[in-house]
Amino acid sequence: MSLPDQPARDLYRIWMRIMNKLNESESIPRKFGVDIPLYPSEIHTIQVIGDHPEANVRTVAEHLGVTPGAASQTITKLSRRDLVTKVRGLKNEKEVHLVLNSSGRTAYETHETVHEMVFQKIAERIGPLSSDQYRFLEHVLHAVESVYDERIEEVRREMKDMKTRKEKKL
């Protein structure tokens, strides 16, 4: 189903407003039952580690939709702040698993409570959905996600090309 031009643009404007609010939210650290303020990227890293007991850097990156380098930087910060421990594998010295420390576990559990509260508010405001309505919303969200995945890759390629051209000039 294709939307007429103006309604599609209206939906896109709503989506951009939501994105702007999410971006603003990313800049605001919060305390999640611990004395250390955590940015959303940090608490979501803790969430992945808490949800996946055998998590490693690649697991975290895949679940968050970020590069392994970005995940590694966040994990290193959390490790320095004594929220996460990097545990070397028993069978393979290169293998590193991530474990939440007690403060990390507290932050994880508090964050789960906050997520449940936000989910309940959204579900309440949306109201009941038929399976067709659910599938439609899922389709829309997957479409938006795929466009942003493509855009991110496109921008990364452009930046890499720009860097390569700059290096060749030097």
C-alpha positions as CSV (number, residue, x, y, z in Angstrom):
1,M,0.0,0.0,0.0
2,S,1.4,3.4,-1.0
3,L,0.4,6.5,0.8
4,P,-0.5,9.7,-1.0
5,D,2.3,12.2,-1.0
6,Q,1.0,14.7,1.7
7,P,0.0,12.1,4.3
8,A,3.3,10.4,3.9
9,R,5.1,13.7,4.4
10,D,3.0,14.4,7.5
11,L,4.0,11.0,9.0
12,Y,7.6,11.7,8.2
13,R,7.4,15.1,10.1
14,I,6.0,13.3,13.1
15,W,8.8,10.7,12.8
16,M,11.4,13.5,12.7
17,R,9.9,15.2,15.8
18,I,10.2,11.8,17.6
19,M,13.8,11.4,16.4
20,N,14.7,14.9,17.6
21,K,13.2,14.1,21.0
22,L,15.2,10.9,21.1
23,N,18.3,12.7,20.2
24,E,17.7,15.2,22.9
25,S,17.1,12.4,25.3
26,E,20.5,10.8,24.4
27,S,22.2,13.9,25.8
28,I,20.6,13.6,29.2
29,P,22.3,11.3,31.7
30,R,20.1,9.6,34.4
31,K,20.7,7.7,37.6
32,F,19.3,4.2,37.5
33,G,19.5,3.3,41.2
34,V,23.3,4.0,41.3
35,D,25.3,7.1,42.1
36,I,26.8,7.2,38.6
37,P,24.8,9.1,36.0
38,L,24.4,7.0,32.8
39,Y,23.6,8.1,29.3
40,P,21.1,6.1,27.3
41,S,23.8,4.5,25.2
42,E,25.5,3.3,28.4
43,I,22.3,2.0,30.1
44,H,21.3,0.2,26.9
45,T,24.7,-1.4,26.7
46,I,24.1,-2.6,30.3
47,Q,20.7,-3.8,29.2
48,V,22.1,-6.0,26.5
49,I,24.8,-7.5,28.8
50,G,22.1,-8.2,31.4
51,D,19.8,-9.8,28.9
52,H,22.6,-11.9,27.4
53,P,24.8,-13.6,30.0
54,E,27.4,-14.7,27.5
55,A,27.5,-11.3,25.8
56,N,30.7,-10.1,24.2
57,V,31.5,-6.8,22.3
58,R,30.1,-8.2,19.0
59,T,26.8,-9.3,20.7
60,V,26.4,-5.9,22.2
61,A,27.1,-4.1,18.9
62,E,24.6,-6.3,17.0
63,H,21.8,-5.8,19.5
64,L,22.3,-2.1,19.7
65,G,22.9,-1.6,15.9
66,V,26.2,0.1,16.4
67,T,29.8,-0.7,15.3
68,P,31.9,-3.0,17.4
69,G,34.3,-0.1,17.9
70,A,31.5,2.1,19.4
71,A,30.3,-0.8,21.6
72,S,33.9,-1.4,22.8
73,Q,34.3,2.2,23.8
74,T,31.1,2.2,25.8
75,I,32.0,-1.1,27.5
76,T,35.4,0.2,28.4
77,K,33.8,3.3,30.1
78,L,31.4,1.0,32.0
79,S,34.3,-1.2,33.1
80,R,36.3,1.7,34.4
81,R,33.2,2.8,36.3
82,D,32.9,-0.6,37.9
83,L,29.6,-1.4,36.3
84,V,30.8,-4.2,34.0
85,T,33.6,-6.7,34.2
86,K,35.4,-8.2,31.2
87,V,36.1,-11.9,31.8
88,R,38.6,-13.8,29.7
89,G,37.3,-17.0,28.3
90,L,38.4,-20.3,29.9
91,K,39.0,-22.0,26.6
92,N,40.2,-19.1,24.5
93,E,42.3,-16.3,26.0
94,K,41.1,-13.9,23.2
95,E,37.5,-14.6,24.1
96,V,36.0,-11.9,26.4
97,H,32.6,-12.2,28.1
98,L,30.9,-9.3,29.8
99,V,29.4,-9.6,33.2
100,L,27.4,-6.9,35.2
101,N,28.9,-6.0,38.6
102,S,26.5,-5.4,41.5
103,S,26.1,-1.7,40.5
104,G,25.6,-2.7,36.9
105,R,22.9,-5.2,38.0
106,T,21.2,-2.5,40.1
107,A,21.2,-0.1,37.1
108,Y,19.9,-2.9,34.8
109,E,17.0,-3.8,37.1
110,T,16.1,-0.1,37.6
111,H,16.2,0.5,33.9
112,E,14.0,-2.6,33.3
113,T,11.4,-1.0,35.6
114,V,11.6,2.3,33.7
115,H,11.2,0.6,30.4
116,E,8.2,-1.3,31.6
117,M,6.6,2.0,32.8
118,V,7.2,3.7,29.4
119,F,5.9,0.6,27.5
120,Q,2.8,0.6,29.6
121,K,2.2,4.3,29.0
122,I,2.6,3.8,25.2
123,A,0.5,0.7,25.1
124,E,-2.2,2.5,27.1
125,R,-2.2,5.5,24.7
126,I,-2.3,3.3,21.6
127,G,-5.0,1.1,23.0
128,P,-5.8,-2.4,21.7
129,L,-4.5,-3.3,18.2
130,S,-5.9,-5.9,15.9
131,S,-3.3,-8.3,14.4
132,D,-3.6,-6.4,11.1
133,Q,-2.9,-3.1,12.8
134,Y,0.0,-4.6,14.6
135,R,1.4,-6.1,11.3
136,F,1.0,-2.7,9.6
137,L,2.8,-0.8,12.3
138,E,5.6,-3.4,12.3
139,H,5.9,-3.1,8.6
140,V,6.1,0.7,8.8
141,L,8.7,0.6,11.6
142,H,10.8,-2.0,9.7
143,A,10.6,0.2,6.6
144,V,11.8,3.2,8.5
145,E,14.6,1.2,10.1
146,S,15.8,-0.1,6.8
147,V,15.9,3.4,5.3
148,Y,18.0,4.6,8.2
149,D,20.3,1.5,8.0
150,E,20.9,2.4,4.3
151,R,21.4,6.1,5.1
152,I,24.0,5.3,7.8
153,E,26.0,3.1,5.4
154,E,25.8,5.7,2.7
155,V,27.1,8.4,5.1
156,R,29.9,6.1,6.4
157,R,31.0,5.4,2.8
158,E,30.9,9.2,2.0
159,M,33.0,10.0,5.1
160,K,35.5,7.2,4.3
161,D,35.8,8.4,0.7
162,M,36.3,12.0,1.9
163,K,39.0,10.8,4.3
164,T,40.7,8.8,1.6
165,R,40.7,11.8,-0.8
166,K,42.1,14.0,1.9
167,E,44.9,11.6,2.7
168,K,45.8,11.3,-1.0
169,K,46.2,15.1,-1.1
170,L,48.7,15.0,1.7
